[in-house]
């Protein structure tokens, strides 16, 4: 990671040493760079001898029949029907916080095939869980976060990234339409309701 992020690593290292297992939330809107930051953070923590595990919020979304509801606006379905917080909290977060728990077994969602795959996480007594995803500071999750990073990226920059990244949606016109109908309004709601920038420990 860049030298200007060294203070971030210091904060996390202090938390990890004092508390043992720590949950770090990486927040930011679509295309802001959350996945890249979480991957780089995990790599850097490993180089410092700190065990970590990245968990993507998008691995815990519901099947299409649940997250795409016909009687609600698309943005509403995305914000309120997209993620299976019950599984994430009860099968990942709470077991992670139990020091006696050494392994977590779970099913994560494969959005490309619309099905689930089995995986597991081995834990140490002192471990950092990096929880990455849009809206990660919402009320259902915020109380579990020990430290939160918000990536503040302009919509113009994010659009450039999602047009390259989200080709599974369709062509550029189809991608933009989906973001206008489903994702951007949900981001606006989250900004007004949660005020994620002001609640984050650090903004990058």
N, C-alpha and C positions, 0 to 999 in steps of 0.2 A: 504494500500500500504506500501511497505518497507520504512524504515526511509531514505534510500539514495535517495528516490524520493521526499523528503519533499520540496526541492528547486523548483521542478517542480510545486508542488501545490502552492507554494508561488508566483511564476510567474503568474500562471493562476488567482489566487485570486486578485492580484494587477490589472491585466488587467480587470477583471470582475468588480471590484469596480470603476475603472476609466472610463470604456467605457459603462458598462451596459451589453449588450449582446455581447458575445465573441464566435468566432468560432475557435476551436482547431482541427487541423488535425493530425491524427495518421497514419503515413506512414510506409511502410516496405513491403518486398516481401512475397509471399505465405508461410504460416506456420511460420511466424516470431513471432506471438503472439499479433497481433493488436487487435483482438476481446477481448482477455483476458485483455489486458491493458485498453481498452476503458471501459469495464465493471467495472473493479476495480477502475478506475478513477472516473466514475460516482458515484459509491458507496461511495467513499471517499469524493467527493464534497458534496454529500447529507449529510454526517455526519458533515460537516462543515457548513451546512445551505445554501449551494449554489445549486440552481436548475440547472439541466443539462438534456440533451437528447442526446442519442447516435443515430447516423444515419449511417447506413452501405452503402457504395458505391454499394455493390452488390445487394442492394434492388432496384437499378435503372438500371439494365441491360435490354437490348432489348430481345425480343423473339428470339428463336433459328434461325428462318428463316432470321433474320437480322444479328445476331452476328456471324453466321457461313457462310461466303461467300466462294464460290467455286473458284473464279477467283483471289484470293489473298492468300499468305502464312498464315498459321494459326496464327502465332504470330502477323501479321499485322492486321488481323481481330480482334484479342483479344485486341490489343492496341487501334485501331481506330474505331471499330464497336461494342464494347462490351457494353458501358454505354450510357444511355440516359441523357446526361448532361443538355439538355434543361429543362427537367422536374425537375431535381435536383436543378438547379440554379433558375428557374423561380417560382417553386412551394414550395421550401424549403428555400434555402439560402436567396433570396431577401426578401420574406415575413418575415423571421426570423429577418432580419436587420431593418425592419420597427417596431418601438417600439409600434405603435398603433395596430399592429397585435397581437391578443391574442390566436389564434388557427390556426393551419395549417392542412388542410385536403389533403390527397394524396392517390395515389395508389402505392404500392410497389410490386416488382416482386417476385414471388415464383418459384425459379429455379427447385424445385423438381416436380412441377406440370405444369410448363411452362404457368402460368397465373398470374393475378394480384389480390391483395387483398387491401381492403380499410382500412385505419387507420387514426389517427389524433394525433396531438401533441399540448398540452396546454402549453402556454408560459407565463413567468413572465417578468417584465420589466428588471430584471437583470438575465440573463440566459446564460448558456454555452452550445453551440452546439458542440458535439464531432463527427467530421466527420472522420470515419474510413474506410480505404480501400487502396488497392495497387494503386500506381500512383496518390495519392491524391494531390501531389504537381505539377501535370502537369499544363500547362499554362491556361487551362480553369478554374481551381479552385484556383490556388495559390494566386490570388489577393484578394480572400475573406478570406483567413486564417490569423488570428491574431497571432497564435502561432502554431508551427509545431514540432511534435515529430517523429523522425525516429528510428525504432527498427532495430538494426543491428544484425542479427542472421546468423550464418554460413549456407551454403547450406546443409551441412551434417545434422545439427540439424533440418533444415526445412524439409528435405526429410523424416526423421524419423517421424515427425509430420504429414505430408501430407499422408503418407502411412497408418496411423491409421485413419485419419480424412476423407479422400476423397474416401471412399469405394463406394460411389455412382457412381464413374467413372468406377470401375471394380476391377480386381485383381491388385497386386503390379506391374506387368509388364505393364499393361494397364495404370495405374496411371503415372508411370515414363515416358512412351512414350508420353502421353499427355503433361506432363510438358516440356519434351525435344522439342516437336514440337510446342507447343503453348505458354507456360508461361515463361520458362527460356529465350528464345530469346527476348521476349517483355520486360522482366526485364533488360536485357543487353542494349536494345535500350533506355529505360527510364534512366538508369544510365548514359549513354553517352550523351543523349540529354538534360536531366534536371539537372543532378548532385544533386540528392535529399539529399545526406548526407551533402554536404557543405551548402545547403540552409536551412536545418532544424535548429530550435532554439536550439534543444537538441537531442543528440543521446543516446539511451539506449541500 
